[in-house]
Amino acid sequence: MQTVPNPVLECKPIIQVEDDRTGLSIEALKRGFLDNLFYVQGKFSGIATKNDCYMALAYTVRDRLFKRWVDTAETYTKNGSRTVCYLSAEFLMGPHLGNNLINLGIYDQVKQAIEELGLDFYELLEQEEEPGLGNGGLGRLAACYLDSMASLEIPSLGYGIRYEFGIFEQKIQDGWQVEITDKWLRFGNPWDVARPEWSVEVKLGGHTESYVDENDRYRVRWIPFQVVKGIPYDTPILGYKVNTANTLRLWAAEAPESFDFEAFNSGDYVKAVQAKMTSENLSKVLYPNDNVSQGKKLRLAQQIFFVSCSLQDMIRIMKGQKIPLEKFHEKFVIQLNDTHPSIAVAELMRLLVDEYGMEWEQAWEITTKAFAYTNHTLLPEALEKWPLGLFGELLPRHLQIIYEINGRFLDDVRIKFPDDFDRLKRMSLIDESGERYIRMANLACVGSFAINGVAQLHTELLQKDVLHDFYEMYPEKFNNKTNGITPRRFMVLSNPRLCELIDSKIGNTWIKNLHELRQLEAFAEDVEFRHKFRQIKQAIKQDLAEYIKAKNGIDVDANSLFDIQAKRFHEYKRQHLNALHIITLYNRIKANPNIDITPRTFLFGGKAAPGYYIAKLTIKLINSIGEVVNRDPDVRGRLKVVFLEDYSVKFAQRVYPAADLSEQISTAGKEASGTGNMKFALNGALTIGTLDGANVEIREEVGEENFFLFGLTAEEVYAKKAQGYDPMYYYNRDPELKLAIDRISSGFFSHGDANLFKPLLDTLLHRDEYMLLADYRSYIECQEQVSQAYRDVENWTRMAILNVARMGKFSSDRSISDYCEDIWQIQPVKIELSEYLQTDVDRLKIINEESFAI
């Protein structure tokens, strides 16, 4: 790694500052940086690398977080504050440094301090390894919610897994996605703190034994095959310009005894470390491929691992705060972020009944008052199901508990819906058709007091279709909580130039109250404001163009329309519909090289699941189209196609501000909400989209005249499928569609290989589950409207400004406020900064007594 020779670092005298070692003055920040470079990194300037300097800066900022973090934990402990526990298999946090600087309110001071030391501040920001602990929207939403809970001063704990290797690093080789191990921890992580003293043990496998206890009660003990230790790692989550610093607690797996000395001495070196290897697999990698039984078993083991660790941790906190276990649901409300943590319902019952001797009825009442469930999908295949045999092998006691829950639940269903045997089959926690499965969404619905969707349309479709039986059984449980995004990361940090312009007109209180952006509506008619807005967008586009040139070697025109689709690759998100539009434009140019076409740069970003072949083939198709289009002299720069490799939160912060057009083109009724649509619109991109997910509400807010709508509605999609949808009908009657598909099938985009894209085309022509061909013509015509609109520079800018101004509803602060009021029943807790830790004898006594619980 490159070292950073620096005369300022070498020659700068040690600066004497005030006693407060975590002061916020420029001099205190410089002293803190130099101290951390020397005392923590153990480096001097002659050998310090850029990463050493980043680490020193990160520790300097972390030092200033810790006072707030400790004060927050102390306040919650003393007050016994009701706490939200957010259980999620994914937390896609993004880089911490810049976000913490924004929330501490010291971004400019730190920048000045670092530059006075002769270092490049932005270069240090770029050094941070992003913790890729999520796939996309689910993990990104969890991160936004943690930010908002802290900013709104809501006591909360995020619980998940500290994956050693996060989502893979994506490389594009010969147009194909290649997965590279994401070694995000290779240089260490300055933001988390290990808490081995709070470790817990999790049981796996084995068998159960029944017995009668000393009170003549029937009891069950679980004799596990394997025990795994969970070690918590805590990361402070600071709120925006408040003293609240909540905690993200991620669990790493270890073996209780990581080395078998006897086996080693006997020469069996593999056996000596076998327990360590087996245990650590649980937190080794995000989402192992589950197309083999071993992968399925590991996924389930991951879920019970972090859920059990988290619930045991909550009980530890209650003991530390001397709160009776019977008040568990009063102390904690647990939000299940999709079905991944839904095994928590059975695990809490096991802990209460088996470990703490509670009667079933009391334990069930506590459990069903503690959990709330967020559903994130309308795709039936995404509702987790576990084969009964695999489930029983790994979690024999939980299987018994689920049988008991199911039996009692089905009795309730029989009472409410007598003689409705089909309903019983549909609602059972056990799928009895064919191979038997545990239905985790059903378990979450039965074991939770609240069930919410994440957009108005999504919630309506849950009630009408996916969870219709449960809606009829428990209508009072259902509610909608439309997703939101944090403006701190996705505006203040990623788009400072636009924020500066907004602040100059309406002040900066909109950062905590996004509805205040409505004041910008008046400036949409201001010619000078439009001009400045346009200048900023153009400068950001130019920055991205230069990045693309350096990274991809492709020249793109910053004056062209930047048409961006950046999201996880999946057939329902329909990146291949976008690809057909590009081919259609290309075919028009080939038919008439002098045709007048609005210049566009098509940018794609996103990853495909390693085992999802069609999604990976779509990535190959896009790159193959780009290879042809970008080099054809007939195109003459009017079209460019670029695939943005290894899309991530850090990269997204470059991309959202640069977009002119946001592609939100999923099949209506398939996307639960989406949050990328919100991030693009908040940064001034116009949306082309279907009436799907949160698109519906975005269009309502920004105005239908400022949104490019196309395609079938969810009702029309259902109707066409019911009538017997035939994709060949559209293929045969639309010459442009036929030519686009035929160009692919002929090998035109694959060096003459007519078979390369055949699997993808077969899915379109013979099934087309996501009705791409049915929406093709509407999409093409809508894109023509986009091209015409972009030529009217002043009106396009007016529309973009109104999109920014009307996005107030989509702040994650609003989402969290809704959760607090309607589901969690929780109030903010103000954190007051106390005297310094070094002189606070009472506080040291509290720590020594180990009642400092959170």
C-alpha positions in Angstrom: 0.0 0.0 0.0 1.2 3.5 -0.8 2.8 5.5 2.0 2.1 9.1 2.6 5.4 11.1 2.9 4.4 14.4 4.3 6.6 17.2 5.5 3.7 18.7 7.6 3.3 15.4 9.5 7.0 15.1 9.9 7.8 18.6 11.0 4.6 19.8 12.7 5.3 20.4 16.4 3.0 18.8 18.9 0.3 21.2 19.6 -0.7 21.9 23.2 -4.5 22.0 23.5 -7.1 22.2 26.2 -7.5 19.2 28.6 -10.5 17.9 26.7 -8.8 15.3 24.5 -12.0 15.0 22.4 -12.4 18.7 21.7 -13.8 19.9 18.4 -11.5 22.8 17.7 -9.2 22.5 14.7 -6.2 22.2 16.9 -7.8 19.5 19.1 -8.7 17.6 16.0 -5.2 17.7 14.6 -3.8 16.6 17.9 -6.2 13.8 18.1 -5.3 12.7 14.6 -1.5 12.7 15.3 -2.0 10.9 18.6 -4.0 8.1 16.9 -1.5 7.8 14.1 1.2 7.3 16.7 -0.4 5.5 19.6 -3.1 3.4 17.8 -1.5 2.8 14.4 2.0 2.8 15.7 3.3 4.7 12.6 5.2 7.8 11.8 4.8 9.8 8.6 7.6 8.2 6.7 5.9 4.8 6.7 2.3 5.7 7.2 0.0 4.5 4.4 -3.1 6.2 3.2 -5.0 3.5 5.1 -3.1 4.3 8.3 -4.1 8.0 7.9 -7.7 7.0 7.3 -7.7 4.7 10.4 -6.2 7.5 12.5 -8.9 9.9 11.3 -11.6 7.3 12.0 -10.4 6.7 15.5 -10.2 10.5 16.0 -13.9 10.8 15.0 -14.8 7.7 17.0 -13.2 9.2 20.1 -15.7 12.0 19.8 -18.6 9.6 19.4 -17.9 7.6 22.5 -18.9 10.2 25.0 -22.4 10.4 23.4 -22.5 6.6 23.1 -21.7 6.0 26.8 -24.1 8.7 27.9 -26.8 7.2 25.8 -26.3 3.7 27.2 -26.2 5.1 30.7 -29.4 7.0 30.3 -31.3 4.0 28.9 -30.0 1.8 31.7 -31.0 4.2 34.5 -34.4 4.8 33.0 -35.1 1.3 31.9 -36.2 2.8 28.7 -38.6 0.9 26.4 -36.4 -0.1 23.4 -36.9 -1.0 19.8 -34.9 -4.1 18.8 -34.6 -4.2 15.0 -33.8 -7.7 13.9 -32.4 -7.9 10.4 -30.2 -10.4 8.5 -28.9 -7.4 6.5 -27.5 -4.0 7.5 -26.0 -2.3 4.5 -24.6 0.7 6.4 -22.3 2.2 3.9 -19.1 4.0 4.9 -19.3 5.4 8.4 -16.7 8.2 8.5 -18.4 10.8 6.3 -21.8 10.1 7.8 -20.5 10.4 11.3 -18.9 13.7 10.4 -22.2 15.0 9.1 -24.2 13.9 12.2 -21.6 15.2 14.6 -21.7 18.5 12.7 -17.9 18.7 12.3 -17.5 17.9 8.6 -15.9 21.2 7.7 -13.7 21.4 10.8 -12.3 18.0 10.2 -11.7 18.7 6.6 -9.8 21.9 7.5 -7.8 20.1 10.1 -6.7 17.3 7.8 -5.9 19.7 5.0 -3.8 21.8 7.4 -1.8 18.6 8.1 -1.1 18.5 4.4 -3.3 15.5 3.6 -6.1 15.0 1.0 -9.3 14.8 3.0 -11.4 13.2 0.2 -8.6 10.7 -0.4 -8.9 9.5 3.2 -12.7 9.3 2.9 -12.2 7.0 -0.1 -10.0 4.7 1.8 -12.8 3.3 3.9 -13.9 -0.3 3.2 -17.6 -0.5 3.0 -19.1 -3.2 5.2 -21.2 -5.0 2.6 -23.5 -6.8 5.0 -26.5 -6.8 2.8 -27.8 -7.4 -0.7 -29.7 -4.2 -1.4 -32.9 -2.6 -0.4 -33.6 -4.6 2.7 -30.2 -3.9 4.3 -30.1 -0.3 3.1 -33.6 0.3 4.6 -32.4 -1.1 7.9 -29.4 1.3 7.9 -31.7 4.3 7.1 -34.0 3.3 10.0 -31.1 3.1 12.5 -30.0 6.6 11.4 -33.5 7.9 11.9 -34.1 6.2 15.2 -31.0 7.8 16.6 -31.8 11.2 15.0 -35.3 11.1 16.5 -33.8 10.0 19.9 -35.6 6.7 19.9 -34.0 4.1 22.2 -33.0 1.2 19.8 -30.7 -1.7 19.2 -30.0 -3.1 15.8 -29.2 -6.8 15.8 -27.7 -8.8 13.0 -24.6 -10.9 11.9 -21.1 -9.6 11.6 -20.3 -11.4 8.4 -16.6 -11.9 7.9 -17.1 -11.7 4.2 -20.0 -9.4 3.0 -21.7 -9.4 -0.4 -19.2 -10.3 -3.0 -17.1 -7.8 -4.9 -18.3 -7.8 -8.5 -15.9 -7.9 -11.4 -17.0 -7.8 -15.0 -14.9 -10.1 -17.2 -15.8 -10.5 -20.9 -19.2 -9.0 -20.0 -19.9 -11.6 -17.3 -20.3 -11.0 -13.6 -17.5 -12.7 -11.6 -17.8 -12.9 -7.8 -14.7 -12.0 -5.7 -14.5 -12.4 -2.0 -15.4 -9.2 -0.1 -12.6 -8.9 2.5 -14.0 -5.8 4.1 -12.2 -6.6 7.4 -8.7 -7.2 6.0 -7.4 -3.9 7.4 -9.5 -4.0 10.5 -12.7 -2.0 11.4 -12.2 1.1 13.5 -15.9 1.5 14.1 -16.9 -1.5 16.1 -16.0 -2.7 19.6 -15.9 -6.4 20.6 -17.9 -7.3 23.8 -16.7 -10.8 24.6 -17.9 -10.5 28.2 -21.5 -10.5 26.8 -21.0 -13.6 24.7 -23.8 -16.2 24.6 -24.2 -19.8 23.5 -26.5 -21.1 20.8 -27.6 -24.8 20.4 -27.8 -26.7 17.1 -28.9 -30.2 16.2 -29.1 -33.1 18.5 -32.4 -34.3 20.1 -34.8 -33.5 22.9 -35.8 -35.4 26.1 -39.0 -35.0 28.1 -39.1 -35.1 31.8 -41.2 -34.1 34.8 -39.6 -31.4 37.0 -39.7 -31.1 40.8 -43.1 -29.3 40.6 -44.6 -32.3 38.6 -44.7 -30.2 35.4 -44.0 -31.7 32.0 -40.8 -30.2 30.7 -38.4 -30.7 27.7 -34.7 -30.4 27.6 -32.7 -30.0 24.4 -29.5 -32.0 24.1 -27.6 -30.3 21.2 -25.1 -31.9 18.8 -23.2 -28.6 18.6 -22.9 -25.4 20.7 -21.7 -22.2 19.1 -20.6 -19.1 20.9 -21.9 -15.7 19.7 -19.6 -12.7 20.3 -21.2 -9.2 20.1 -19.5 -6.4 18.2 -21.0 -3.0 18.8 -21.0 0.0 16.4 -22.3 3.4 17.6 -25.1 4.8 15.4 -25.1 8.6 15.9 -28.2 10.7 15.4 -28.0 13.9 13.4 -27.0 16.8 15.6 -28.3 15.2 18.8 -26.5 13.5 21.7 -28.1 10.1 21.0 -25.8 7.3 19.9 -27.6 4.0 19.6 -26.0 0.6 19.0 -25.8 -1.8 16.1 -24.9 -5.1 17.7 -23.6 -7.7 15.2 -22.8 -11.3 16.3 -19.7 -13.3 15.2 -19.7 -17.0 15.7 -16.9 -18.9 17.6 -16.5 -22.4 19.0 -16.7 -22.6 22.8 -13.4 -24.4 22.6 -11.6 -23.4 19.4 -8.7 -25.8 19.7 -8.7 -29.5 20.6 -5.3 -29.9 22.2 -5.6 -33.7 22.6 -6.4 -34.2 18.9 -3.4 -32.0 18.0 -1.1 -34.0 20.2 -2.3 -37.2 18.6 -1.4 -35.8 15.2 -5.0 -35.2 14.0 -4.4 -31.5 13.1 -7.6 -31.1 11.1 -9.7 -32.4 14.0 -7.8 -30.0 16.4 -9.4 -27.0 14.7 -12.5 -28.6 13.2 -14.9 -27.1 15.8 -13.5 -23.7 15.1 -14.0 -24.0 11.4 -17.5 -25.4 11.7 -18.7 -22.8 14.2 -17.2 -19.8 12.4 -19.0 -20.8 9.1 -22.1 -19.3 10.7 -20.8 -15.8 10.4 -18.4 -16.4 7.5 -20.4 -15.1 4.5 -23.6 -13.2 3.7 -26.3 -15.6 2.4 -24.6 -18.8 1.3 -25.9 -20.2 -2.0 -28.9 -22.3 -1.1 -29.4 -24.3 -4.2 -27.8 -27.2 -2.3 -29.0 -28.7 1.0 -25.8 -27.7 2.8 -26.5 -24.1 1.8 -30.1 -24.2 3.1 -29.0 -25.7 6.4 -26.3 -23.0 6.8 -28.8 -20.2 6.1 -31.2 -21.6 8.7 -28.3 -21.9 11.2 -27.4 -18.3 10.6 -30.9 -17.2 11.3 -31.3 -19.1 14.6 -27.8 -18.0 15.5 -28.3 -14.3 15.4 -31.9 -14.5 16.7 -31.0 -16.6 19.7 -28.0 -14.4 20.5 -30.1 -11.3 20.3 -33.0 -12.6 22.5 -30.5 -13.9 25.1 -28.9 -10.4 25.0 -32.2 -8.7 25.7 -32.8 -11.0 28.7 -29.3 -10.1 29.9 -30.2 -6.4 29.6 -33.4 -6.9 31.6 -31.5 -8.7 34.4 -29.0 -5.9 34.5 -31.8 -3.3 34.8 -33.6 -5.6 37.3 -36.7 -5.8 35.2 -38.9 -8.9 35.7 -38.9 -11.2 32.7 -42.7 -11.1 32.8 -42.4 -7.5 31.5 -40.3 -8.5 28.5 -42.9 -7.1 26.0 -43.0 -3.8 28.0 -39.3 -3.3 27.9 -38.7 -4.4 24.3 -40.6 -4.3 21.0 -39.0 -6.4 18.4 -39.3 -5.6 14.7 -38.8 -8.5 12.4 -37.3 -7.2 9.1 -38.8 -9.7 6.7 -39.0 -13.5 7.4 -35.3 -14.0 8.0 -35.5 -13.5 11.8 -39.0 -15.0 12.2 -37.6 -18.1 13.9 -37.4 -15.6 16.8 -41.1 -16.4 17.6 -40.3 -20.0 18.4 -36.9 -19.2 20.0 -38.5 -16.7 22.5 -41.1 -19.3 23.4 -38.3 -21.9 24.0 -36.3 -19.5 26.2 -39.3 -18.5 28.3 -40.8 -22.0 28.6 -37.7 -24.3 28.7 -35.0 -22.0 30.2 -37.1 -19.9 32.5 -39.9 -22.3 33.4 -42.8 -20.1 32.3 -46.2 -21.6 31.6 -47.1 -21.8 27.9 -50.0 -19.4 28.0 -48.0 -16.6 29.7 -45.0 -17.1 27.4 -47.3 -16.9 24.4 -49.0 -13.7 25.6 -45.5 -12.1 26.1 -44.3 -13.3 22.7 -47.3 -12.1 20.7 -47.1 -8.7 22.4 -43.3 -8.4 21.7 -43.0 -9.0 18.0 -44.0 -6.9 14.9 -43.5 -8.2 11.4 -42.5 -6.2 8.3 -43.2 -8.0 5.0 -41.0 -7.0 2.2 -42.1 -9.1 -0.8 -45.0 -10.0 -3.0 -43.1 -12.8 -4.6 -44.4 -16.2 -3.2 -41.0 -17.8 -3.8 -39.4 -15.2 -1.6 -41.5 -16.1 1.5 -39.1 -18.4 3.2 -40.0 -22.1 3.7 -37.8 -24.7 5.3 -38.0 -28.5 4.5 -39.4 -30.2 7.6 -36.6 -32.8 7.7 -33.8 -30.2 7.5 -35.6 -28.0 10.1 -36.1 -30.9 12.5 -32.5 -32.0 12.1 -31.1 -28.6 13.0 -33.8 -27.3 15.4 -35.6 -30.3 17.0 -37.0 -28.4 19.9 -38.2 -25.5 17.7 -40.0 -28.0 15.5 -41.9 -29.3 18.5 -42.8 -25.7 19.6 -44.0 -24.8 16.1 -46.2 -27.9 16.1 -47.7 -26.8 19.4 -48.2 -23.2 18.1 -49.8 -24.5 14.9 -52.1 -26.9 16.7 -53.5 -24.1 18.9 -53.6 -21.6 16.1 -55.6 -24.0 13.8 -58.1 -24.5 16.6 -58.6 -20.7 16.5 -59.1 -20.8 12.7 -61.6 -23.6 13.0 -63.7 -21.5 15.5 -63.6 -18.4 13.3 -64.1 -20.2 10.0 -65.9 -23.5 10.7 -65.6 -26.3 8.1 -63.2 -24.3 5.8 -60.7 -27.1 5.3 -58.9 -25.3 2.4 -58.3 -22.3 4.6 -56.8 -24.5 7.3 -54.4 -25.9 4.7 -53.4 -22.5 3.5 -52.9 -21.0 6.9 -51.1 -23.9 8.6 -47.6 -23.2 9.6 -46.8 -26.5 7.9 -47.1 -26.8 4.1 -48.5 -30.4 3.7 -48.5 -30.4 -0.1 -45.8 -32.6 -1.5 -42.5 -32.2 0.5 -43.5 -30.7 3.9 -42.2 -27.3 4.7 -42.3 -24.8 7.6 -43.8 -21.5 6.4 -41.9 -18.8 8.1 -44.2 -15.9 7.0 -47.1 -17.7 8.6 -45.2 -18.1 11.8 -44.4 -14.4 11.8 -48.0 -13.5 11.2 -49.3 -15.7 14.0 -46.6 -14.7 16.5 -46.7 -10.9 15.9 -49.2 -8.2 17.1 -48.6 -6.1 14.0 -48.0 -6.9 10.3 -47.1 -4.1 7.9 -46.3 -3.7 4.3 -43.9 -1.0 3.0 -45.9 0.9 0.5 -49.6 1.6 0.1 -50.0 -0.6 -2.9 -47.9 -3.3 -1.4 -50.0 -3.4 1.8 -53.2 -3.5 -0.2 -51.9 -6.5 -2.3 -50.7 -8.3 0.9 -54.3 -8.0 2.2 -55.9 -9.0 -1.0 -53.5 -11.8 -2.1 -50.3 -12.9 -0.4 -51.6 -12.7 3.2 -55.3 -12.5 2.5 -56.2 -15.3 4.9 -54.3 -13.7 7.7 -55.9 -10.4 7.0 -59.3 -11.9 7.3 -58.3 -13.7 10.5 -56.5 -10.6 12.1 -57.6 -7.4 10.3 -56.5 -5.4 13.3 -52.9 -6.4 12.9 -52.4 -5.0 9.4 -51.2 -1.5 8.6 -49.0 0.2 6.1 -45.6 1.9 6.7 -44.3 3.3 3.5 -40.5 3.1 3.4 -38.2 6.1 3.6 -34.6 7.1 3.2 -32.3 9.2 5.3 -31.5 12.6 3.8 -28.3 12.8 5.8 -26.5 10.2 3.7 -28.4 10.6 0.4 -28.4 14.3 0.2 -26.2 16.1 2.7 -23.2 13.7 2.3 -23.6 12.7 -1.3 -24.9 15.9 -2.9 -23.3 18.8 -0.9 -23.5 21.2 -3.9 -27.3 20.9 -4.2 -27.7 21.1 -0.4 -25.7 24.4 -0.4 -28.0 25.8 -3.0 -31.1 24.7 -1.1 -29.7 26.0 2.2 -29.2 29.4 0.6 -32.9 29.7 -0.1 -34.7 27.9 2.8 -32.1 27.3 5.5 -31.0 23.9 6.6 -33.7 22.7 9.0 -35.2 20.6 6.2 -32.5 18.0 6.9 -34.5 17.1 10.1 -37.9 17.9 8.6 -37.9 17.0 4.9 -41.4 18.4 4.3 -39.8 21.8 4.5 -38.4 21.2 1.0 -41.9 22.2 -0.2 -40.6 25.8 0.1 -38.5 25.1 -3.0 -41.7 25.0 -5.2 -41.6 28.7 -5.5 -38.1 28.6 -6.8 -39.0 26.3 -9.7 -40.3 29.4 -11.5 -37.1 31.3 -10.7 -34.9 31.5 -13.8 -31.7 32.1 -11.9 -32.4 29.3 -9.4 -33.1 26.9 -12.3 -29.8 28.0 -13.9 -27.9 27.3 -10.7 -29.7 24.0 -10.2 -28.8 23.0 -13.8 -25.2 24.0 -13.3 -24.8 21.8 -10.3 -26.4 18.8 -12.0 -24.1 19.3 -15.0 -21.0 19.5 -12.8 -22.0 16.3 -11.0 -22.6 14.5 -14.3 -19.2 15.7 -15.5 -17.6 14.2 -12.4 -19.2 10.9 -13.1 -18.2 11.0 -16.7 -14.6 11.5 -15.7 -14.9 8.6 -13.3 -16.3 6.4 -16.0 -13.5 7.3 -18.3 -10.9 6.4 -15.7 -12.7 3.2 -14.6 -14.3 1.9 -17.8 -12.2 3.6 -20.5 -15.5 4.9 -22.1 -16.0 8.5 -23.1 -19.5 9.7 -22.2 -21.1 13.0 -23.0 -22.1 14.8 -19.8 -24.6 16.8 -21.9 -26.5 13.7 -22.8 -29.4 12.4 -20.9 -28.1 10.2 -18.1 -30.6 7.3 -18.0 -29.8 5.2 -15.0 -31.1 1.8 -13.7 -29.2 0.9 -10.5 -30.6 -1.9 -8.4 -30.3 -5.7 -7.8 -30.6 -7.7 -10.9 -33.9 -9.7 -11.0 -36.3 -10.6 -13.8 -39.2 -8.7 -12.1 -37.1 -5.5 -12.1 -36.8 -5.9 -15.9 -33.4 -4.6 -16.7 -33.9 -6.5 -20.0 -36.8 -4.2 -20.9 -34.4 -1.3 -20.7 -32.0 -3.3 -22.9 -34.7 -3.8 -25.5 -35.2 0.0 -25.6 -31.5 0.5 -26.3 -31.6 -2.1 -29.1 -34.7 -0.4 -30.5 -33.0 3.0 -30.6 -29.9 1.4 -32.1 -32.0 -0.4 -34.8 -33.6 2.9 -35.7 -30.2 4.5 -36.1 -29.1 1.6 -38.3 -32.2 1.9 -40.5 -31.6 5.7 -40.8 -28.2 6.9 -39.7 -29.3 10.5 -39.9 -32.3 10.1 -37.6 -32.7 12.8 -34.9 -32.3 11.0 -31.5 -31.9 12.7 -28.1 -28.4 11.7 -27.0 -28.5 9.3 -24.0 -26.0 7.6 -21.8 -27.5 4.4 -20.4 -25.9 3.5 -17.0 -26.6 0.2 -15.3 -25.5 -0.9 -11.8 -26.3 -3.8 -9.6 -25.4 -7.4 -8.7 -27.0 -10.7 -9.5 -27.2 -13.4 -6.9 -24.4 -15.9 -7.7 -26.9 -18.8 -8.3 -29.3 -16.7 -10.5 -28.3 -17.6 -14.0 -30.9 -15.5 -15.9 -30.0 -12.4 -14.0 -26.3 -13.0 -14.7 -27.1 -13.6 -18.4 -28.9 -10.2 -18.4 -25.7 -8.5 -17.2 -23.9 -10.2 -20.0 -26.5 -9.0 -22.5 -26.2 -5.4 -21.4 -22.4 -5.5 -21.7 -22.7 -7.2 -25.1 -25.1 -4.5 -26.3 -22.7 -1.8 -25.0 -19.8 -3.5 -26.8 -21.6 -3.1 -30.2 -23.3 0.2 -29.7 -20.3 2.0 -28.2 -18.1 1.2 -31.2 -20.5 1.6 -34.1 -19.6 4.7 -36.1 -23.2 5.1 -37.2 -24.2 5.9 -33.6 -21.7 8.8 -33.5 -22.0 9.3 -29.7 -25.8 9.5 -29.6 -26.0 6.4 -27.5 -23.6 5.0 -24.9 -24.0 2.0 -22.7 -22.0 1.6 -19.5 -22.2 -1.1 -16.8 -21.0 0.4 -13.5 -19.0 -2.4 -11.9 -19.4 -3.4 -8.2 -22.3 -1.1 -7.3 -22.4 -0.3 -3.6 -23.6 2.4 -1.1 -20.3 4.3 -1.6 -20.7 4.2 -5.3 -24.4 5.0 -5.2 -23.5 8.3 -3.5 -21.8 9.3 -6.8 -24.6 8.0 -9.0 -27.9 9.3 -7.5 -27.0 13.0 -7.8 -25.9 12.5 -11.4 -29.1 10.9 -12.8 -31.5 12.7 -15.1 -33.8 9.8 -15.5 -34.5 7.1 -12.9 -35.6 3.7 -14.3 -38.2 2.1 -12.0 -39.8 -0.3 -14.4 -40.7 -3.4 -12.4 -43.9 -5.3 -13.3 -46.8 -3.7 -11.4 -47.6 -5.7 -8.3 -44.1 -7.2 -7.9 -41.9 -4.5 -6.2 -42.9 -4.1 -2.5 -41.7 -0.5 -2.3 -38.2 0.3 -3.6 -36.0 3.0 -2.0 -33.8 3.7 -5.0 -36.7 5.4 -6.6 -36.8 7.8 -3.6 -33.1 8.5 -3.6 -33.0 9.4 -7.3 -36.1 11.7 -7.1 -34.7 13.4 -4.0 -31.6 14.3 -6.0 -33.5 15.7 -8.9 -34.0 12.8 -11.3 -37.3 12.3 -13.1 -38.8 8.9 -12.9 -40.0 6.6 -15.7 -41.9 3.9 -14.0 -44.9 1.6 -13.6 -47.6 1.9 -10.9 -45.7 -0.4 -8.7 -44.4 -0.2 -5.1 -43.7 3.3 -3.8 -43.8 4.7 -7.4 -47.5 5.1 -6.9 -47.0 7.4 -3.9 -44.0 9.2 -5.5 -46.2 10.0 -8.5 -49.0 11.3 -6.2 -46.6 13.5 -4.3 -44.6 15.0 -7.2 -47.6 15.3 -9.6 -48.4 13.1 -12.5 -47.2 15.7 -14.9 -43.7 15.3 -13.4 -43.6 11.5 -13.7 -43.3 9.4 -16.8 -45.9 6.6 -16.4 -46.2 3.5 -18.6 -47.4 -0.1 -18.4 -50.1 -2.3 -17.1 -51.5 -1.8 -13.6 -51.4 -4.6 -11.0 -55.0 -5.3 -11.7 -54.4 -5.6 -15.4 -51.4 -7.9 -14.8 -53.6 -10.2 -12.7 -56.4 -10.1 -15.3 -54.1 -10.9 -18.2 -52.6 -13.9 -16.4 -56.1 -15.1 -15.6 -57.1 -14.8 -19.2 -54.1 -16.8 -20.4 -51.2 -14.5 -21.3 -49.4 -15.3 -24.6 -46.1 -13.4 -25.1 -45.9 -14.5 -28.7 -48.9 -12.4 -29.5 -46.9 -9.3 -28.8 -43.8 -10.6 -30.5 -45.6 -11.3 -33.7 -47.6 -8.0 -33.9 -44.9 -5.5 -33.0 -42.2 -5.3 -35.8 -39.8 -3.3 -33.6 -40.1 -5.7 -30.7 -39.6 -8.6 -33.1 -36.5 -7.1 -34.7 -35.0 -6.3 -31.3 -35.4 -9.9 -30.1 -34.4 -11.3 -33.4 -31.2 -9.3 -33.3 -30.3 -10.9 -30.0 -31.2 -14.4 -31.1 -29.3 -14.1 -34.4 -26.0 -13.7 -32.5 -25.6 -10.0 -33.5 -24.7 -9.0 -30.0 -22.7 -12.2 -29.2 -20.1 -12.4 -32.0 -22.4 -14.7 -34.0 -23.2 -17.1 -31.1 -26.9 -17.6 -31.6 -27.3 -19.8 -28.5 -25.7 -17.6 -25.9 -28.8 -15.6 -25.0 -31.3 -18.4 -25.9 -32.2 -19.2 -22.2 -33.1 -15.5 -21.6 -35.1 -15.3 -24.8 -36.9 -18.5 -24.0 -38.2 -17.1 -20.7 -39.5 -14.1 -22.6 -41.1 -15.8 -25.6 -42.6 -18.8 -23.9 -43.4 -17.7 -20.3 -42.7 -14.0 -19.8 -43.8 -14.2 -16.2 -43.1 -10.5 -15.7 -45.0 -9.3 -18.8 -42.1 -7.5 -20.4 -43.4 -8.0 -23.9 -46.9 -6.7 -22.9 -45.4 -3.5 -21.6 -42.8 -3.0 -24.3 -44.8 -0.7 -26.6 -46.0 1.4 -23.8 -42.4 1.8 -22.5 -41.0 2.7 -25.9 -43.7 5.4 -26.4 -43.1 6.7 -22.9 -39.4 6.9 -23.6 -40.1 9.0 -26.6 -41.9 11.5 -24.3 -38.8 11.5 -22.1 -36.6 12.4 -25.1 -38.9 15.2 -26.1 -39.2 16.5 -22.6 -35.4 16.6 -22.1 -35.0 18.9 -25.0 -37.0 21.6 -23.2 -34.2 22.4 -20.8 -36.1 25.0 -18.7 -39.2 22.8 -18.2 -37.1 19.7 -17.5 -35.3 21.6 -14.8 -38.6 22.9 -13.4 -39.8 19.3 -13.2 -36.6 18.2 -11.5 -36.8 20.9 -8.9 -40.4 20.0 -8.1 -39.4 16.4 -7.7 -36.9 17.5 -5.0 -39.4 19.8 -3.4 -42.1 17.2 -3.0 -40.2 14.3 -1.6 -40.7 15.2 2.0 -43.0 12.2 2.7 -40.2 9.8 1.8 -37.8 10.6 4.7 -37.0 7.6 6.9 -37.7 10.1 9.8 -41.4 10.1 8.8 -41.4 6.3 8.5 -39.9 5.8 12.0 -42.3 8.4 13.5 -45.2 6.3 12.0 -43.7 3.1 13.5 -43.3 4.8 16.9 -46.9 6.1 16.9 -48.8 3.2 15.4 -46.8 0.1 16.2 -44.1 0.5 18.8 -45.8 2.9 21.2 -42.5 4.4 22.1 -41.4 8.0 23.0 -38.1 9.8 22.4 -35.6 9.9 25.3 -33.4 13.0 25.5 -29.7 12.4 26.1 -27.9 15.0 28.2 -24.1 15.0 28.1 -22.6 14.4 31.5 -19.3 15.4 33.0 -16.1 13.8 31.7 -15.7 10.1 32.3 -12.3 10.5 33.9 -13.7 12.5 36.8 -17.0 10.8 37.3 -16.5 8.4 40.2 -20.2 7.5 40.3 -20.2 6.4 36.7 -17.1 4.3 37.1 -18.8 2.6 40.0 -21.7 1.8 37.8 -19.4 0.3 35.1 -17.6 -1.8 37.7 -20.9 -3.2 39.0 -21.7 -4.3 35.4 -25.2 -2.9 35.5 -24.3 -0.8 32.5 -26.5 -3.0 30.4 -26.8 -1.7 26.8 
